[in-house]
Amino acid sequence: MIFITYGNDARKNTYDILAASDIGEYLHAKDKVAIKPNLVTARPASDGATTHPEVVEGIILFLRDFGVKSISVMESSAVGGNTNTAYKNCGYDELSRKYDVPLIDLKAGKHTTLEYKGQKLGIFDEALKTDFLINAPVLKAHSQTRLTCCMKNLKGCIPDSEKRRYHTLGIHKPVAALNALLKTGYNVVDGICGDLSFEEGGSPVESGRIIAGRDPLLVDSYCAELIGYNPGEIGYLSLGREWGLGEYYSDRTEVVELNRENKPVFQPRGSRTADRYRNLIHEDSACSVCHASLIYALHRLGGKTSAADKICIGQGFRGKSGGGIGVGNCTGGFAKCVPGCPPKSTDIIEALR
């Protein structure tokens, strides 16, 4: 079952969609509840990359009226990022003070290694020990996996070292395994203005909706189709379905719509910005933030570069040499390397010019 509400009053619509949903079948007032937004970067939600604080505020208000006493917000921002800076810049410090809800920087905590289908994965203890995890991702595109929403948002519950390692494992299999090991209580997707080009924002597309549901795979498959992708194109969704973690959205799925009078007259569609530049890149186990920096640079340049060969990026190039252009510290052996972990898009632009 999927619930959808339309309009740009994020706080009210989030509260209303939870009140109308089936969350009460799974949530108990005595539960220790943690809310996991997407604060991958320290940019405001209006840029299309991070969860609106008003969405989390609506969740908090609903939980309080439901009788929940123990509420927290937890996150670990992208590799190289500072979670507390993201909390501040994204408006969560004010939210914390207003409702006396603690903001947990998972990067400061310990983690435990668990295994699923041969995948040994480290997960933060704080995430594992919560009774009920409410996943509050942004509906947006991703430069490598095409979609990042519910299932991939759980990467914020793993250490930075694991985030890097996931890319050496091909990203899709560990993301699917993570969702088998770390169970989500409910999903509330911020579909107000996600970036439909890639994950770090900058090109937000107004779509004015909140989407909610119990099954992260079901919600993700619906969201994939919403922005123009077949769920079968996205590896971790296919694996999740194969492993029995959930089901795909289909004509049989019950969909409950609220505020239909506010429903947009258009359907948002991904611009497939990342796809446009794939033929310019030789990628081998690249981390998302590094890859996104390159995509942003190529987008700024309109795909016009001085590189004679494909631009190399990723952990697979460590210790290797080459005569072309490499992006990131992992390509330090190349004749021309743009350093950084992740590198700055401005430096990549300068190199590619």
Secondary structure, 3 states (H helix, E strand, C coil): CEEEEECCCHHHHHHHHHHHCCHHHCCCCCCEEEEEECCCCCCCHHHCCCCCHHHHHHHHHHHHHHCCCEEEEEECCCCCCCHHHHHHHCCHHHHHHHHCCCEEEHHHCCEEEEEECCEEEEEEHHHHCCCEEEEECECEEECCCEEECHHHHHHHHCCHHHHHHHHHCCCHHHHHHHHHHCCCCEEEEEECCCECCCCCCCCECCCCEEEEECCHHHHHHHHHHHCCCCHHHCHHHHHHHHCCCCCCCCCCCCEEEECHHHCCCCCCCCCCHHHHCHHHEEECCCCHHHHHHHHHHHHHCCCCCCCCCCEEECHHHCCCCEEEEEECHHHCCEEEEECCCCCCHHHHHHHHC
